[in-house]
Amino acid sequence: MTFSVDQAQGSVPVTIMAIQGDLDGTNYKDLIELAGKAQQEGANNILIDMSELIFMSSAGLVSLLNIAKMMRGEASPESEDGWDALHDIDRDRDSGIQEHVKLLKPSPKVMKTLDISGMKRYFEIFTDKESAVASFG
């Protein structure tokens, strides 16, 4: 799996993190670290481009949850907690859809994973980059 990072400007700056390949237990921490680095460098809004993401395991879901919490300024669950971290979704749903982390173009297979896990209701999902960038702010 590889990552790339780009910047876009809508009404506010948006960091675009693109994922190519599989997001699973072998690399999910890399995505969390990448988002943490972006936040340390001043990123307040992250768009995760999933257009080239082939597969996402439950570990990938944990990374998305960690990034959402991080961007809200909350303590992230320990990534080693696995399914316990995913149970935070149930407790977190009352906070509403995420304002600072959004998803772009997940494949049908990845969308199914998001749907089954309940994460589809947790993140705004876009099919075009321009609309996604414009939605921040």
Backbone torsions as a table, in degrees:
resi	resn	phi	psi	omega
1	MET	NA	144.6	175.8
2	THR	-129.7	156.9	177.8
3	PHE	-123.2	151.4	167.8
4	SER	-138.1	151.5	-178.1
5	VAL	-126.1	135.1	179.6
6	ASP	-139.1	167.7	178.3
7	GLN	-120.6	147.3	174.7
8	ALA	-138.0	155.5	180.0
9	GLN	-122.1	117.0	169.8
10	GLY	-110.8	-133.4	173.4
11	SER	-71.9	-18.4	173.6
12	VAL	-138.5	159.6	176.1
13	PRO	-66.7	142.9	179.7
14	VAL	-130.2	130.0	173.7
15	THR	-92.5	126.0	179.8
16	ILE	-106.3	118.1	177.9
17	MET	-108.7	114.1	-179.6
18	ALA	-99.4	138.4	-179.9
19	ILE	-114.9	129.4	175.4
20	GLN	-119.2	130.2	178.0
21	GLY	104.8	-139.8	-178.0
22	ASP	-108.1	141.5	173.7
23	LEU	-114.0	109.7	-173.4
24	ASP	-148.2	-164.7	-176.4
25	GLY	-63.5	-17.4	-179.4
26	THR	-83.8	-15.6	-172.4
27	ASN	-144.8	2.8	-176.0
28	TYR	-61.6	-32.1	178.7
29	LYS	-66.1	-30.0	178.0
30	ASP	-61.9	-40.3	178.8
31	LEU	-66.5	-41.4	177.5
32	ILE	-60.9	-45.1	179.9
33	GLU	-63.7	-39.4	178.7
34	LEU	-62.6	-43.4	178.0
35	ALA	-66.4	-39.0	177.7
36	GLY	-62.5	-41.6	177.7
37	LYS	-64.3	-43.4	178.7
38	ALA	-60.7	-42.4	179.3
39	GLN	-63.9	-42.2	178.5
40	GLN	-62.2	-29.3	179.6
41	GLU	-87.7	6.8	172.9
42	GLY	107.8	1.6	179.8
43	ALA	-67.5	131.4	175.5
44	ASN	-112.9	-15.5	-177.2
45	ASN	-137.3	129.7	-178.0
46	ILE	-125.5	129.2	172.3
47	LEU	-108.8	120.6	-179.4
48	ILE	-97.4	110.4	-178.9
49	ASP	-83.0	112.5	-177.4
50	MET	-106.2	14.9	-175.0
51	SER	-63.2	-24.2	178.4
52	GLU	-115.1	16.9	175.6
53	LEU	-83.7	119.0	-175.4
54	ILE	-86.1	-41.9	-174.6
55	PHE	-145.8	142.5	174.6
56	MET	-134.5	121.6	178.9
57	SER	-89.5	-177.5	176.8
58	SER	-61.9	-30.0	176.5
59	ALA	-64.1	-36.7	175.8
60	GLY	-63.3	-38.4	176.4
61	LEU	-62.6	-39.4	177.7
62	VAL	-61.1	-40.4	179.7
63	SER	-63.8	-40.9	178.8
64	LEU	-62.5	-43.2	179.0
65	LEU	-62.6	-43.7	179.0
66	ASN	-61.3	-43.2	-179.5
67	ILE	-65.4	-42.3	179.0
68	ALA	-60.4	-46.0	179.5
69	LYS	-64.2	-42.3	179.7
70	MET	-59.5	-44.2	-176.6
71	MET	-73.6	-17.0	174.0
72	ARG	-90.0	-0.8	179.3
73	GLY	80.1	18.7	-179.9
74	GLU	-101.8	158.2	175.2
75	ALA	-67.0	132.2	177.9
76	SER	-80.0	147.2	173.8
77	PRO	-65.9	152.3	176.8
78	GLU	-60.6	128.4	-176.9
79	SER	-64.6	-23.4	178.2
80	GLU	-73.2	-11.6	-178.6
81	ASP	-72.5	-10.6	174.2
82	GLY	53.2	-116.9	-176.0
83	TRP	-63.2	-29.3	176.0
84	ASP	-59.3	-38.7	177.1
85	ALA	-64.0	-38.6	179.2
86	LEU	-68.1	-28.1	177.7
87	HIS	-66.6	-20.3	174.9
88	ASP	-59.7	-25.5	179.0
89	ILE	-58.4	-45.6	179.6
90	ASP	-59.8	-42.4	179.9
91	ARG	-73.4	-26.5	-174.2
92	ASP	-88.2	-15.8	-174.4
93	ARG	-56.1	-31.2	-179.7
94	ASP	-65.7	-18.9	178.5
95	SER	-74.9	-9.9	177.8
96	GLY	86.7	-177.5	-178.9
97	ILE	-68.6	147.8	-175.6
98	GLN	-68.6	132.7	180.0
99	GLU	-90.4	-27.8	-171.2
100	HIS	-110.2	-2.2	176.1
101	VAL	-135.5	124.6	-179.8
102	LYS	-135.1	161.1	-174.8
103	LEU	-115.1	145.8	-178.3
104	LEU	-124.3	126.8	169.5
105	LYS	51.0	51.6	173.2
106	PRO	-67.0	143.6	177.1
107	SER	-67.2	164.3	176.9
108	PRO	-55.4	-38.2	179.9
109	LYS	-65.7	-43.9	178.4
110	VAL	-69.2	-38.9	178.0
111	MET	-59.8	-38.2	178.3
112	LYS	-63.5	-41.5	177.0
113	THR	-62.3	-42.8	177.9
114	LEU	-63.1	-39.9	-178.7
115	ASP	-68.4	-50.2	-178.7
116	ILE	-59.3	-37.6	-177.4
117	SER	-80.1	-12.9	-176.1
118	GLY	89.1	-2.6	-177.8
119	MET	-73.2	-19.3	179.5
120	LYS	-62.4	-30.9	177.9
121	ARG	-84.6	-10.0	-175.1
122	TYR	-92.6	-25.8	-177.5
123	PHE	-123.7	143.5	168.5
124	GLU	-74.6	136.1	-177.3
125	ILE	-121.7	129.3	-176.4
126	PHE	-119.0	153.8	177.4
127	THR	-104.7	-11.3	175.6
128	ASP	-136.5	142.5	-173.7
129	LYS	-63.8	-40.0	-177.0
130	GLU	-60.8	-46.3	178.2
131	SER	-64.8	-39.0	179.8
132	ALA	-63.6	-47.5	-179.7
133	VAL	-62.9	-42.3	-179.4
134	ALA	-65.5	-22.2	-176.4
135	SER	-75.8	-17.4	179.3
136	PHE	-79.1	149.1	174.1
137	GLY	110.4	NA	NA
